[in-house]
Amino acid sequence: MKEGIDFYYDDIYSVDMGLINCKIDSGFFEEPFVAQREIKEITIRGKDKPYFQEVKRSPLEFTLTFAFLDYYDEHLIREVAKWLDKDQYKPFYTSDNPERIFYCMMISDSQLFHNGLKQGYVQTKWRCDSPYSYSPYKISKIYDWDEVPKTTTDNNFSSGELIGVKVNNSGQLILNENKTKWVNLSPSAKWNDL
């Protein structure tokens, strides 16, 4: 998520708001690999080995840095703050990887760094609604069923070809007990003779 320069949050494109995702310090990108988790166990006196109960996963948390493309003014700062400061989880994804969507919201640890000349960047901390990322909704095409249902008026099994079954005196299908079995076939029989 950190290597994507432009991003979408709450269906608004970052470049339209004058922001890009960036990395200020040098070195490798740092991202959470998997969400933090806690192992729940019960310890009983006299036993060195605890009894495993469950794993509790924490929602994903990560930090992002957004730089202003140009100079900013008070109006732009307020617009960006209103856009990013939501009270519910909104979809976040980068244009480099739109198949990985995070439902997240910014939490309190955010800072504006600037040079006093209306140039700078914002460091933000985000929390997701779960330990996972999501994929986009997939909608398949609509398949119209244009065939008319077939109804039959046959009410007994006396007509047609019966293979391996026979009709009893009540008109019901039963298995034919005289059906040929593999052991009854001649060893010299061929497939096309069957």
Secondary structure as GFF3:
##gff-version 3
##sequence-region A 1 194
A	DSSP	beta_strand	7	9	.	.	.	ID=ss1
A	DSSP	beta_strand	12	13	.	.	.	ID=ss2
A	DSSP	three_ten_helix	14	17	.	.	.	ID=ss3
A	DSSP	beta_strand	19	22	.	.	.	ID=ss4
A	DSSP	beta_strand	37	42	.	.	.	ID=ss5
A	DSSP	beta_strand	51	57	.	.	.	ID=ss6
A	DSSP	beta_strand	61	68	.	.	.	ID=ss7
A	DSSP	alpha_helix	74	84	.	.	.	ID=ss8
A	DSSP	beta_strand	90	94	.	.	.	ID=ss9
A	DSSP	beta_strand	102	114	.	.	.	ID=ss10
A	DSSP	beta_strand	120	128	.	.	.	ID=ss11
A	DSSP	beta_strand	165	167	.	.	.	ID=ss12
A	DSSP	beta_strand	173	175	.	.	.	ID=ss13
A	DSSP	three_ten_helix	182	184	.	.	.	ID=ss14
A	DSSP	three_ten_helix	191	193	.	.	.	ID=ss15
###
